[in-house]
Amino acid sequence: MASTDSQFKLRLPEALEILLAEAADANRRSKTAETLSRLEQSFIIPIDIDSSATDASLVHVVLGLDRKLTALCQHLGVKLDS
């Protein structure tokens, strides 16, 4: 995450934090990375990319892929060339 990324406090029930920590461990990432991944997934709208796809829907797909690739590279400690 970049130092310019927004931050805020989040209160979680203890049971949910335990589940989050277990999922983060299973996926070999921090609780923050696990939370971000799950939040991003919740906003992804499945679409079929075909000739009727709009420019806006394609941009949504590309931005989603870019976020996932960036997160993966950060997780792996690999620098992503722009």
Distance bins in CASP14 RR format, pairs under 12 A and 6 or more apart:
PFRMAT RR
TARGET T0000
AUTHOR 0000-0000-0000
RMODE 2
METHOD distances of the structure
MODEL  1
1 7 0 0 0 0 1 0 0 0 0 0 0
1 29 0 0 0 0 0 1 0 0 0 0 0
1 30 0 0 0 0 1 0 0 0 0 0 0
1 32 1 0 0 1 0 0 0 0 0 0 0
1 33 0 0 0 0 1 0 0 0 0 0 0
1 35 0 0 0 0 0 1 0 0 0 0 0
1 36 0 0 0 0 1 0 0 0 0 0 0
1 67 0 0 0 0 0 1 0 0 0 0 0
1 70 0 0 0 0 1 0 0 0 0 0 0
1 71 0 0 0 0 1 0 0 0 0 0 0
1 74 1 0 0 1 0 0 0 0 0 0 0
1 75 0 0 0 0 0 1 0 0 0 0 0
2 70 0 0 0 0 1 0 0 0 0 0 0
2 74 0 0 0 0 1 0 0 0 0 0 0
5 32 0 0 0 0 1 0 0 0 0 0 0
5 36 0 0 0 0 1 0 0 0 0 0 0
5 67 0 0 0 0 0 1 0 0 0 0 0
5 70 0 0 0 0 0 1 0 0 0 0 0
5 74 0 0 0 0 0 1 0 0 0 0 0
6 36 0 0 0 0 0 1 0 0 0 0 0
7 32 0 0 0 0 1 0 0 0 0 0 0
8 32 0 0 0 0 0 1 0 0 0 0 0
8 35 0 0 0 0 0 1 0 0 0 0 0
10 16 0 0 0 0 0 1 0 0 0 0 0
10 17 0 0 0 0 1 0 0 0 0 0 0
10 20 0 0 0 0 0 1 0 0 0 0 0
10 31 0 0 0 0 0 1 0 0 0 0 0
10 32 0 0 0 0 0 1 0 0 0 0 0
10 35 0 0 0 0 1 0 0 0 0 0 0
10 36 0 0 0 0 0 1 0 0 0 0 0
10 39 0 0 0 0 0 1 0 0 0 0 0
11 17 0 0 0 0 1 0 0 0 0 0 0
12 18 0 0 0 0 1 0 0 0 0 0 0
12 19 0 0 0 0 1 0 0 0 0 0 0
12 20 1 0 0 1 0 0 0 0 0 0 0
12 21 0 0 0 0 0 1 0 0 0 0 0
12 31 0 0 0 0 1 0 0 0 0 0 0
12 35 0 0 0 0 1 0 0 0 0 0 0
13 19 0 0 0 0 1 0 0 0 0 0 0
13 20 0 0 0 0 0 1 0 0 0 0 0
14 20 0 0 0 0 0 1 0 0 0 0 0
14 21 0 0 0 0 0 1 0 0 0 0 0
15 21 0 0 0 0 0 1 0 0 0 0 0
15 22 0 0 0 0 0 1 0 0 0 0 0
16 22 0 0 0 0 0 1 0 0 0 0 0
16 23 0 0 0 0 0 1 0 0 0 0 0
16 31 0 0 0 0 0 1 0 0 0 0 0
16 34 0 0 0 0 0 1 0 0 0 0 0
16 35 0 0 0 0 0 1 0 0 0 0 0
16 38 0 0 0 0 0 1 0 0 0 0 0
17 23 0 0 0 0 0 1 0 0 0 0 0
17 24 0 0 0 0 0 1 0 0 0 0 0
17 31 1 0 0 1 0 0 0 0 0 0 0
17 34 0 0 0 0 0 1 0 0 0 0 0
17 35 0 0 0 0 0 1 0 0 0 0 0
18 24 0 0 0 0 0 1 0 0 0 0 0
18 25 0 0 0 0 0 1 0 0 0 0 0
18 31 0 0 0 0 0 1 0 0 0 0 0
19 25 0 0 0 0 0 1 0 0 0 0 0
19 26 0 0 0 0 0 1 0 0 0 0 0
19 31 0 0 0 0 0 1 0 0 0 0 0
19 34 0 0 0 0 1 0 0 0 0 0 0
19 35 0 0 0 0 0 1 0 0 0 0 0
19 38 0 0 0 0 0 1 0 0 0 0 0
20 26 0 0 0 0 0 1 0 0 0 0 0
20 27 0 0 0 0 0 1 0 0 0 0 0
20 29 0 0 0 0 0 1 0 0 0 0 0
20 30 0 0 0 0 0 1 0 0 0 0 0
20 31 1 0 1 0 0 0 0 0 0 0 0
20 32 0 0 0 0 1 0 0 0 0 0 0
20 33 0 0 0 0 0 1 0 0 0 0 0
20 34 1 0 1 0 0 0 0 0 0 0 0
20 35 1 0 0 1 0 0 0 0 0 0 0
20 36 0 0 0 0 0 1 0 0 0 0 0
20 37 0 0 0 0 0 1 0 0 0 0 0
20 38 0 0 0 0 1 0 0 0 0 0 0
20 39 0 0 0 0 0 1 0 0 0 0 0
21 27 0 0 0 0 0 1 0 0 0 0 0
21 29 0 0 0 0 0 1 0 0 0 0 0
21 30 0 0 0 0 1 0 0 0 0 0 0
21 31 1 0 1 0 0 0 0 0 0 0 0
21 32 0 0 0 0 0 1 0 0 0 0 0
21 34 0 0 0 0 1 0 0 0 0 0 0
21 35 0 0 0 0 0 1 0 0 0 0 0
22 31 0 0 0 0 0 1 0 0 0 0 0
22 34 0 0 0 0 1 0 0 0 0 0 0
23 29 0 0 0 0 1 0 0 0 0 0 0
23 30 0 0 0 0 0 1 0 0 0 0 0
23 31 0 0 0 0 1 0 0 0 0 0 0
23 33 0 0 0 0 0 1 0 0 0 0 0
23 34 1 0 1 0 0 0 0 0 0 0 0
23 35 0 0 0 0 1 0 0 0 0 0 0
23 37 0 0 0 0 1 0 0 0 0 0 0
23 38 1 0 0 1 0 0 0 0 0 0 0
24 30 1 0 0 1 0 0 0 0 0 0 0
24 31 1 0 1 0 0 0 0 0 0 0 0
24 32 0 0 0 0 1 0 0 0 0 0 0
24 33 1 0 0 1 0 0 0 0 0 0 0
24 34 1 1 0 0 0 0 0 0 0 0 0
24 35 0 0 0 0 1 0 0 0 0 0 0
24 36 0 0 0 0 0 1 0 0 0 0 0
24 37 0 0 0 0 1 0 0 0 0 0 0
24 38 0 0 0 0 1 0 0 0 0 0 0
24 75 0 0 0 0 0 1 0 0 0 0 0
25 31 0 0 0 0 1 0 0 0 0 0 0
25 33 0 0 0 0 0 1 0 0 0 0 0
25 34 0 0 0 0 1 0 0 0 0 0 0
26 34 0 0 0 0 1 0 0 0 0 0 0
27 33 0 0 0 0 1 0 0 0 0 0 0
27 34 1 0 0 1 0 0 0 0 0 0 0
27 35 0 0 0 0 0 1 0 0 0 0 0
27 36 0 0 0 0 0 1 0 0 0 0 0
27 37 1 0 0 1 0 0 0 0 0 0 0
27 38 0 0 0 0 0 1 0 0 0 0 0
27 71 0 0 0 0 0 1 0 0 0 0 0
27 72 0 0 0 0 0 1 0 0 0 0 0
27 75 0 0 0 0 1 0 0 0 0 0 0
28 34 0 0 0 0 1 0 0 0 0 0 0
28 37 0 0 0 0 0 1 0 0 0 0 0
28 72 0 0 0 0 0 1 0 0 0 0 0
28 75 1 0 0 1 0 0 0 0 0 0 0
28 76 0 0 0 0 0 1 0 0 0 0 0
29 35 0 0 0 0 1 0 0 0 0 0 0
29 36 0 0 0 0 1 0 0 0 0 0 0
29 37 1 0 0 1 0 0 0 0 0 0 0
29 38 0 0 0 0 0 1 0 0 0 0 0
29 71 0 0 0 0 1 0 0 0 0 0 0
29 72 0 0 0 0 1 0 0 0 0 0 0
29 74 0 0 0 0 1 0 0 0 0 0 0
29 75 1 0 1 0 0 0 0 0 0 0 0
29 76 0 0 0 0 0 1 0 0 0 0 0
29 77 0 0 0 0 0 1 0 0 0 0 0
30 36 0 0 0 0 1 0 0 0 0 0 0
30 37 0 0 0 0 0 1 0 0 0 0 0
30 71 0 0 0 0 0 1 0 0 0 0 0
30 74 0 0 0 0 0 1 0 0 0 0 0
30 75 0 0 0 0 1 0 0 0 0 0 0
31 37 0 0 0 0 0 1 0 0 0 0 0
31 38 0 0 0 0 0 1 0 0 0 0 0
32 38 0 0 0 0 0 1 0 0 0 0 0
32 39 0 0 0 0 0 1 0 0 0 0 0
32 71 0 0 0 0 0 1 0 0 0 0 0
32 74 0 0 0 0 0 1 0 0 0 0 0
32 75 0 0 0 0 0 1 0 0 0 0 0
33 39 0 0 0 0 0 1 0 0 0 0 0
33 40 0 0 0 0 0 1 0 0 0 0 0
33 67 0 0 0 0 0 1 0 0 0 0 0
33 68 0 0 0 0 0 1 0 0 0 0 0
33 70 0 0 0 0 0 1 0 0 0 0 0
33 71 1 0 0 1 0 0 0 0 0 0 0
33 72 0 0 0 0 1 0 0 0 0 0 0
33 73 0 0 0 0 0 1 0 0 0 0 0
33 74 1 0 0 1 0 0 0 0 0 0 0
33 75 1 0 0 1 0 0 0 0 0 0 0
33 76 0 0 0 0 0 1 0 0 0 0 0
34 40 0 0 0 0 0 1 0 0 0 0 0
34 41 0 0 0 0 0 1 0 0 0 0 0
34 71 0 0 0 0 0 1 0 0 0 0 0
34 75 0 0 0 0 0 1 0 0 0 0 0
35 41 0 0 0 0 0 1 0 0 0 0 0
35 42 0 0 0 0 0 1 0 0 0 0 0
35 71 0 0 0 0 0 1 0 0 0 0 0
36 42 0 0 0 0 0 1 0 0 0 0 0
36 43 0 0 0 0 0 1 0 0 0 0 0
36 64 0 0 0 0 0 1 0 0 0 0 0
36 67 0 0 0 0 1 0 0 0 0 0 0
36 68 0 0 0 0 0 1 0 0 0 0 0
36 70 0 0 0 0 0 1 0 0 0 0 0
36 71 1 0 0 1 0 0 0 0 0 0 0
36 72 0 0 0 0 0 1 0 0 0 0 0
36 74 0 0 0 0 0 1 0 0 0 0 0
36 75 0 0 0 0 0 1 0 0 0 0 0
37 43 0 0 0 0 0 1 0 0 0 0 0
37 44 0 0 0 0 0 1 0 0 0 0 0
37 64 0 0 0 0 0 1 0 0 0 0 0
37 67 0 0 0 0 1 0 0 0 0 0 0
37 68 0 0 0 0 1 0 0 0 0 0 0
37 70 0 0 0 0 0 1 0 0 0 0 0
37 71 1 0 0 1 0 0 0 0 0 0 0
37 72 0 0 0 0 1 0 0 0 0 0 0
37 74 0 0 0 0 0 1 0 0 0 0 0
37 75 0 0 0 0 1 0 0 0 0 0 0
38 44 0 0 0 0 0 1 0 0 0 0 0
38 71 0 0 0 0 0 1 0 0 0 0 0
39 67 0 0 0 0 0 1 0 0 0 0 0
39 71 0 0 0 0 0 1 0 0 0 0 0
40 60 0 0 0 0 0 1 0 0 0 0 0
40 63 0 0 0 0 0 1 0 0 0 0 0
40 64 1 0 0 1 0 0 0 0 0 0 0
40 65 0 0 0 0 0 1 0 0 0 0 0
40 66 0 0 0 0 0 1 0 0 0 0 0
40 67 1 0 1 0 0 0 0 0 0 0 0
40 68 1 0 0 1 0 0 0 0 0 0 0
40 69 0 0 0 0 0 1 0 0 0 0 0
40 70 0 0 0 0 0 1 0 0 0 0 0
40 71 0 0 0 0 1 0 0 0 0 0 0
41 64 0 0 0 0 1 0 0 0 0 0 0
41 67 0 0 0 0 0 1 0 0 0 0 0
41 68 0 0 0 0 1 0 0 0 0 0 0
41 71 0 0 0 0 0 1 0 0 0 0 0
43 60 0 0 0 0 1 0 0 0 0 0 0
43 63 0 0 0 0 0 1 0 0 0 0 0
43 64 0 0 0 0 1 0 0 0 0 0 0
43 67 0 0 0 0 0 1 0 0 0 0 0
44 57 0 0 0 0 0 1 0 0 0 0 0
44 60 0 0 0 0 1 0 0 0 0 0 0
44 61 0 0 0 0 1 0 0 0 0 0 0
44 63 0 0 0 0 0 1 0 0 0 0 0
44 64 1 0 0 1 0 0 0 0 0 0 0
44 65 0 0 0 0 0 1 0 0 0 0 0
44 67 0 0 0 0 1 0 0 0 0 0 0
44 68 0 0 0 0 1 0 0 0 0 0 0
45 53 0 0 0 0 0 1 0 0 0 0 0
45 56 0 0 0 0 0 1 0 0 0 0 0
45 57 0 0 0 0 1 0 0 0 0 0 0
45 60 1 0 0 1 0 0 0 0 0 0 0
45 61 0 0 0 0 1 0 0 0 0 0 0
45 64 0 0 0 0 0 1 0 0 0 0 0
46 57 0 0 0 0 0 1 0 0 0 0 0
46 60 0 0 0 0 0 1 0 0 0 0 0
46 61 0 0 0 0 1 0 0 0 0 0 0
47 53 1 0 0 1 0 0 0 0 0 0 0
47 54 0 0 0 0 1 0 0 0 0 0 0
47 56 0 0 0 0 0 1 0 0 0 0 0
47 57 1 0 1 0 0 0 0 0 0 0 0
47 58 0 0 0 0 1 0 0 0 0 0 0
47 59 0 0 0 0 0 1 0 0 0 0 0
47 60 1 0 0 1 0 0 0 0 0 0 0
47 61 1 0 0 1 0 0 0 0 0 0 0
47 62 0 0 0 0 0 1 0 0 0 0 0
47 64 0 0 0 0 0 1 0 0 0 0 0
48 54 0 0 0 0 0 1 0 0 0 0 0
48 57 0 0 0 0 1 0 0 0 0 0 0
48 58 0 0 0 0 0 1 0 0 0 0 0
48 61 0 0 0 0 0 1 0 0 0 0 0
49 55 0 0 0 0 0 1 0 0 0 0 0
49 57 1 0 0 1 0 0 0 0 0 0 0
49 58 1 0 0 1 0 0 0 0 0 0 0
49 59 0 0 0 0 0 1 0 0 0 0 0
49 60 0 0 0 0 0 1 0 0 0 0 0
49 61 1 0 0 1 0 0 0 0 0 0 0
49 62 0 0 0 0 0 1 0 0 0 0 0
49 65 0 0 0 0 0 1 0 0 0 0 0
50 57 0 0 0 0 0 1 0 0 0 0 0
50 58 0 0 0 0 0 1 0 0 0 0 0
51 58 0 0 0 0 0 1 0 0 0 0 0
52 58 0 0 0 0 0 1 0 0 0 0 0
53 59 0 0 0 0 0 1 0 0 0 0 0
53 60 0 0 0 0 1 0 0 0 0 0 0
53 61 0 0 0 0 1 0 0 0 0 0 0
53 62 0 0 0 0 0 1 0 0 0 0 0
54 60 0 0 0 0 1 0 0 0 0 0 0
54 61 0 0 0 0 0 1 0 0 0 0 0
55 61 0 0 0 0 0 1 0 0 0 0 0
55 62 0 0 0 0 0 1 0 0 0 0 0
56 62 0 0 0 0 0 1 0 0 0 0 0
56 63 0 0 0 0 0 1 0 0 0 0 0
57 63 0 0 0 0 0 1 0 0 0 0 0
57 64 0 0 0 0 0 1 0 0 0 0 0
58 64 0 0 0 0 0 1 0 0 0 0 0
58 65 0 0 0 0 0 1 0 0 0 0 0
59 65 0 0 0 0 0 1 0 0 0 0 0
59 66 0 0 0 0 0 1 0 0 0 0 0
60 66 0 0 0 0 0 1 0 0 0 0 0
60 67 0 0 0 0 0 1 0 0 0 0 0
61 67 0 0 0 0 0 1 0 0 0 0 0
61 68 0 0 0 0 0 1 0 0 0 0 0
62 68 0 0 0 0 0 1 0 0 0 0 0
62 69 0 0 0 0 0 1 0 0 0 0 0
63 69 0 0 0 0 0 1 0 0 0 0 0
63 70 0 0 0 0 0 1 0 0 0 0 0
64 70 0 0 0 0 1 0 0 0 0 0 0
64 71 0 0 0 0 1 0 0 0 0 0 0
64 72 0 0 0 0 0 1 0 0 0 0 0
65 71 0 0 0 0 0 1 0 0 0 0 0
65 72 0 0 0 0 0 1 0 0 0 0 0
66 72 0 0 0 0 0 1 0 0 0 0 0
66 73 0 0 0 0 0 1 0 0 0 0 0
66 80 0 0 0 0 1 0 0 0 0 0 0
66 82 0 0 0 0 0 1 0 0 0 0 0
67 73 0 0 0 0 0 1 0 0 0 0 0
67 74 0 0 0 0 0 1 0 0 0 0 0
67 80 0 0 0 0 0 1 0 0 0 0 0
68 74 0 0 0 0 0 1 0 0 0 0 0
68 75 0 0 0 0 0 1 0 0 0 0 0
68 80 0 0 0 0 0 1 0 0 0 0 0
69 75 0 0 0 0 0 1 0 0 0 0 0
69 76 0 0 0 0 0 1 0 0 0 0 0
69 78 0 0 0 0 0 1 0 0 0 0 0
69 80 1 0 0 1 0 0 0 0 0 0 0
69 81 0 0 0 0 0 1 0 0 0 0 0
69 82 0 0 0 0 0 1 0 0 0 0 0
70 76 0 0 0 0 0 1 0 0 0 0 0
70 77 0 0 0 0 0 1 0 0 0 0 0
70 78 0 0 0 0 0 1 0 0 0 0 0
70 79 0 0 0 0 0 1 0 0 0 0 0
70 80 1 0 0 1 0 0 0 0 0 0 0
70 81 0 0 0 0 0 1 0 0 0 0 0
70 82 0 0 0 0 0 1 0 0 0 0 0
71 77 0 0 0 0 0 1 0 0 0 0 0
71 78 0 0 0 0 0 1 0 0 0 0 0
71 80 0 0 0 0 0 1 0 0 0 0 0
72 78 0 0 0 0 1 0 0 0 0 0 0
72 80 0 0 0 0 1 0 0 0 0 0 0
73 79 1 0 0 1 0 0 0 0 0 0 0
73 80 1 0 1 0 0 0 0 0 0 0 0
73 81 0 0 0 0 1 0 0 0 0 0 0
73 82 0 0 0 0 0 1 0 0 0 0 0
74 80 0 0 0 0 1 0 0 0 0 0 0
END
